[in-house]
Amino acid sequence: MPRSQASGAPTRKVVTMMGNKATGGPFAPLVVVVRNIVGDKEFNKLRGKAISLHSQVIKDFCKQFGVDNKQAQGVIRLAKKNGEKLGFLA
């Protein structure tokens, strides 16, 4: 493990957690109810498929209009932030 130069203590890599960030938003109550009905494992599978399909639609749209991959990834990140605000990642 790498050591920091100042203190000699090991440095830690920052890990970004996926999903379950947003607790508010207009869709959060619906998301929580569906998760409770179908269970965490099935819910995460369903959400993963939905996110994958949405990302593919964004990529196809960007490709159709000649948007480069870097900008398309930015649009996908924006969609994720909007999903958090709306409560889809509750």
Backbone as JSON, one array per atom type, in Angstrom:
{
  "sequence": "MPRSQASGAPTRKVVTMMGNKATGGPFAPLVVVVRNIVGDKEFNKLRGKAISLHSQVIKDFCKQFGVDNKQAQGVIRLAKKNGEKLGFLA",
  "N": [[0.85, -1.18, 0.0], [0.57, 2.25, -0.81], [2.43, 4.85, 0.76], [1.83, 7.95, 2.42], [3.76, 10.88, 1.93], [4.13, 12.83, 3.89], [3.26, 11.95, 6.54], [3.77, 9.25, 6.65], [1.77, 7.47, 6.94], [-0.55, 5.04, 5.63], [-2.17, 5.71, 2.5], [-5.57, 6.17, 1.52], [-7.84, 4.99, -0.89], [-10.46, 6.75, -2.4], [-13.75, 5.65, -2.41], [-16.56, 5.43, -4.42], [-19.9, 5.04, -3.73], [-22.58, 3.23, -5.16], [-25.95, 4.02, -6.02], [-28.79, 4.25, -3.69], [-28.39, 6.79, -2.56], [-30.06, 9.03, -2.56], [-32.67, 10.17, -0.55], [-34.9, 11.6, -0.76], [-37.22, 13.33, -2.94], [-39.7, 13.26, -5.55], [-40.28, 10.66, -6.48], [-39.25, 8.89, -4.65], [-40.82, 7.64, -2.51], [-42.34, 5.76, -3.97], [-40.31, 4.18, -5.07], [-39.21, 3.05, -2.74], [-41.41, 1.54, -1.81], [-41.73, -0.31, -3.92], [-39.24, -1.62, -3.75], [-39.52, -2.82, -1.23], [-41.58, -4.61, -1.76], [-40.65, -6.35, -3.85], [-38.17, -7.14, -2.94], [-34.67, -6.71, -2.05], [-32.61, -7.89, -3.69], [-33.87, -8.64, -6.17], [-34.92, -6.15, -6.81], [-32.58, -4.58, -7.18], [-31.53, -5.87, -9.42], [-33.53, -5.28, -11.31], [-33.43, -2.47, -11.3], [-30.8, -2.12, -12.2], [-31.03, -3.13, -14.82], [-32.81, -1.23, -15.89], [-31.29, 1.13, -15.69], [-29.18, 0.47, -17.38], [-30.53, 0.16, -19.85], [-31.48, 2.8, -20.16], [-29.07, 4.23, -20.31], [-28.11, 3.15, -22.71], [-30.01, 4.1, -24.53], [-29.47, 6.84, -24.35], [-26.82, 6.84, -25.35], [-27.29, 5.89, -27.98], [-28.91, 7.94, -28.97], [-27.12, 10.11, -28.83], [-25.17, 9.19, -30.61], [-26.61, 9.19, -32.99], [-26.85, 11.9, -33.47], [-24.26, 12.69, -33.75], [-22.7, 13.23, -31.49], [-19.79, 13.23, -29.49], [-18.14, 10.53, -27.65], [-17.19, 11.3, -25.12], [-18.76, 13.52, -24.42], [-21.23, 12.24, -24.43], [-20.95, 10.52, -22.24], [-20.92, 12.45, -20.27], [-23.56, 13.33, -20.43], [-24.86, 11.03, -19.55], [-23.92, 10.94, -16.91], [-25.16, 13.27, -15.99], [-27.82, 12.46, -16.21], [-27.86, 10.54, -14.2], [-27.44, 12.14, -11.92], [-29.8, 13.67, -12.03], [-31.66, 11.62, -11.68], [-31.09, 10.94, -9.04], [-31.92, 13.31, -7.74], [-34.64, 13.22, -8.3], [-35.42, 11.03, -6.89], [-35.19, 8.42, -7.78], [-33.1, 6.82, -7.05], [-33.46, 6.09, -4.47]],
  "CA": [[0.0, 0.0, 0.0], [1.41, 3.45, -0.86], [2.5, 5.66, 1.98], [1.89, 9.37, 2.16], [5.1, 11.36, 2.2], [4.18, 13.68, 5.07], [3.12, 11.27, 7.82], [4.15, 7.85, 6.57], [0.56, 6.65, 7.09], [-1.06, 4.58, 4.33], [-3.23, 6.52, 1.9], [-6.77, 5.4, 1.19], [-8.51, 5.33, -2.13], [-11.85, 7.15, -2.2], [-14.65, 4.73, -3.1], [-17.89, 5.99, -4.65], [-20.95, 4.04, -3.58], [-23.62, 3.36, -6.17], [-27.33, 3.92, -5.58], [-29.21, 4.49, -2.31], [-27.91, 8.07, -2.07], [-31.16, 9.98, -2.4], [-33.77, 9.72, 0.29], [-36.04, 12.46, -1.06], [-37.63, 13.4, -4.34], [-41.1, 12.86, -5.73], [-40.45, 9.23, -6.77], [-38.63, 8.09, -3.59], [-41.75, 6.73, -1.83], [-42.68, 4.65, -4.88], [-39.13, 3.32, -5.16], [-39.11, 2.32, -1.48], [-42.5, 0.55, -1.78], [-41.41, -1.39, -4.87], [-38.13, -2.39, -3.17], [-40.05, -3.64, -0.14], [-42.44, -5.66, -2.32], [-39.92, -7.35, -4.64], [-36.94, -7.54, -2.25], [-33.48, -5.97, -2.48], [-31.88, -8.54, -4.78], [-34.64, -8.5, -7.41], [-35.02, -4.72, -7.09], [-31.3, -4.12, -7.73], [-31.46, -6.41, -10.78], [-34.46, -4.5, -12.12], [-32.89, -1.12, -11.42], [-29.62, -2.23, -13.05], [-31.49, -3.25, -16.21], [-33.39, 0.05, -16.29], [-30.19, 2.08, -15.87], [-28.46, 0.03, -18.58], [-31.34, 0.52, -21.02], [-31.51, 4.25, -20.29], [-27.75, 4.62, -20.8], [-28.02, 2.78, -24.11], [-30.84, 5.05, -25.28], [-28.71, 8.09, -24.41], [-25.7, 6.62, -26.28], [-27.83, 5.81, -29.34], [-29.34, 9.3, -29.33], [-25.91, 10.92, -29.07], [-24.54, 8.68, -31.83], [-27.43, 9.63, -34.11], [-26.61, 13.32, -33.71], [-22.83, 12.95, -33.88], [-22.09, 13.67, -30.24], [-18.68, 12.32, -29.19], [-18.34, 9.65, -26.49], [-16.93, 12.02, -23.87], [-19.96, 14.3, -24.12], [-22.3, 11.29, -24.14], [-20.75, 10.1, -20.85], [-21.36, 13.58, -19.44], [-25.03, 13.31, -20.41], [-25.24, 9.9, -18.7], [-23.69, 11.37, -15.52], [-26.22, 14.22, -15.68], [-29.05, 11.67, -16.0], [-27.75, 9.92, -12.87], [-27.68, 13.2, -10.92], [-31.22, 13.99, -12.08], [-32.35, 10.49, -11.07], [-30.93, 11.07, -7.59], [-32.77, 14.4, -7.28], [-36.05, 12.82, -8.43], [-35.7, 9.96, -5.94], [-35.14, 7.1, -8.39], [-32.03, 6.04, -6.43], [-33.76, 6.01, -3.04]],
  "C": [[0.89, 1.23, 0.0], [1.35, 4.22, 0.45], [2.51, 7.13, 1.61], [3.25, 9.88, 2.6], [5.17, 12.13, 3.52], [4.18, 12.88, 6.37], [3.58, 9.83, 7.81], [2.96, 6.92, 6.73], [0.09, 6.2, 5.71], [-2.15, 5.52, 3.81], [-4.39, 5.61, 1.53], [-7.35, 5.9, -0.11], [-9.96, 5.68, -1.81], [-12.73, 6.23, -3.03], [-16.02, 5.39, -3.21], [-18.91, 4.86, -4.57], [-22.04, 4.3, -4.62], [-25.0, 3.24, -5.51], [-27.55, 4.3, -4.12], [-28.69, 5.8, -1.73], [-29.07, 8.99, -1.71], [-32.24, 9.39, -1.51], [-35.03, 10.53, 0.03], [-36.36, 12.43, -2.54], [-39.02, 12.85, -4.51], [-41.3, 11.36, -5.98], [-39.91, 8.32, -5.66], [-39.63, 7.17, -2.89], [-42.13, 5.52, -2.68], [-41.53, 3.66, -4.98], [-39.01, 2.46, -3.9], [-40.19, 1.23, -1.4], [-42.18, -0.62, -2.71], [-40.27, -2.25, -4.33], [-38.62, -3.32, -2.06], [-40.9, -4.8, -0.65], [-41.61, -6.75, -3.0], [-38.64, -7.83, -3.96], [-35.72, -6.85, -2.86], [-32.8, -6.58, -3.69], [-32.58, -8.34, -6.12], [-34.76, -7.02, -7.81], [-33.74, -4.2, -7.73], [-31.08, -4.65, -9.15], [-32.32, -5.58, -11.73], [-33.93, -3.09, -12.35], [-31.66, -1.11, -12.33], [-29.99, -2.33, -14.53], [-32.04, -1.92, -16.72], [-32.3, 1.08, -16.56], [-29.42, 1.75, -17.14], [-29.22, 0.42, -19.85], [-31.35, 2.03, -21.25], [-30.18, 4.78, -20.82], [-27.6, 4.31, -22.28], [-28.84, 3.71, -24.99], [-30.1, 6.38, -25.43], [-27.56, 7.96, -25.41], [-26.19, 6.59, -27.73], [-28.26, 7.18, -29.84], [-28.14, 10.17, -29.68], [-25.21, 10.49, -30.35], [-25.28, 9.18, -33.07], [-27.15, 11.08, -34.48], [-25.14, 13.69, -33.72], [-22.14, 13.49, -32.65], [-20.96, 12.7, -29.89], [-18.91, 11.59, -27.86], [-18.14, 10.37, -25.16], [-18.15, 12.84, -23.46], [-21.13, 13.38, -23.77], [-22.18, 10.79, -22.7], [-21.17, 11.2, -19.88], [-22.87, 13.64, -19.33], [-25.52, 12.17, -19.51], [-25.03, 10.26, -17.22], [-24.77, 12.37, -15.08], [-27.54, 13.49, -15.42], [-29.03, 11.01, -14.63], [-28.03, 10.94, -11.77], [-29.16, 13.57, -10.87], [-32.05, 12.87, -11.45], [-32.26, 10.53, -9.56], [-31.86, 12.15, -7.04], [-34.25, 14.03, -7.31], [-36.42, 11.67, -7.5], [-35.68, 8.57, -6.55], [-34.06, 6.22, -7.77], [-32.23, 5.94, -4.92], [-33.7, 4.59, -2.56]]
}
